Amino acid sequence: MSAASALLERDAMATRAVDPACALCASRERRVRFRAGPHAVVTCRACDLTYVTPRLESGELLERVYDASYWNSPAPRERGYGDYLGDAALYRRTFERRLRALQHHLPRAGRALDVGCGPGLFLDALRAEGWEIAGVEPSARARAAAQARLGAGVVQPGTLADARFAPTSFDLVTFWDVLEHVPDPLAALRAARELLAPGGRLVIETQDVKSLAARLLGRRWHHFKYAEHLVHFHRGTLRRALEMSGFEPLSMRAGPGGKYVSRAFLVERSARLAPALPRLVRPLARLLPDALWIDLGDEIVCVAQPCEERD
């Protein structure tokens, strides 16, 4: 059993885990896709949302899943990142590329909020383009790194529910690889809706559970990380979540959902397909460039705008 699974099983025994209803429609009618240790990956029979049960309660998630080791995880296939700060240059390049690809959908540089901003690399890319920036990040270690990069006061602690921003105070709100981590994604989206000014834009990147890669890999899909990836959207369920939260999707596509990765990342993730595969991949990886752009087409990048208010 993985360390993450053992953690959840222990907390479930201590009644700290919950068996949630569907985060979109509140139904408890579901079918089990597969089980992995104490977890089940299920799909709602009413609205087709896929999610993980049981999961830790919200407070326990922040304390136990997103602790300091999340950013230097000994088992990044199961939880967190191998060395996020060590790979900061790769993530910065990734965000620059994503920002260029989305530029025609975004308003002129104004005020932007990045939810779950981590060490602030996307905010750094935005600031270089003339944006006034703010972030929210629950991890103390990531916030410290963001503060060192961006300056004090740019990133608030906690979640979006904890943040104190004035309504309609942002022209852009972003969720990069965040919405799948949130126990109540509708509440997060509705909070973002309140913060957007007229003409503002919402950008979401999240994994696509109906993508070809997800369907081919099945339970070996690298985004099935049970302790942290709580909800798995596809285009239909993401559209429904947006519409329920007061948004109109403008664009929903796979690109630019890739990222720059190191050769070590490829070797480490190959074990998801077969435990012995890294031994074969490692010598071949030495022939590859230091940074590779990888896009399996299993991410959704969505741009949305607030629906017009009607009398």
ABEGO torsion letter per residue (X at the ends): XBAAAAAAAAAAAAGABBBBBBAAAGBABBBBABBBEABBBBBBAAAGBBBBOBBBBAAAAAAAAABAAAABBABAAABEBABAAAAAAAAAAAAAAAAAAAAAABBBBBBBBBBGAEAGAAAAAAAAAGBBBBBBBABAAAAAAAAAAAEBGABBBEBAAABBBBBGABABBBBBGAAAABABAAAAAAAAAAABBBGBBBBBBBBBAABAAAAAAEAABAABBAAABABBBBAAAAAAAAAAAGBBBABBBAOBABBBBBAAAAAAAAAAABAAAAAAAAAAAAABBABBBBBAGABBBBBBBBBBBBX
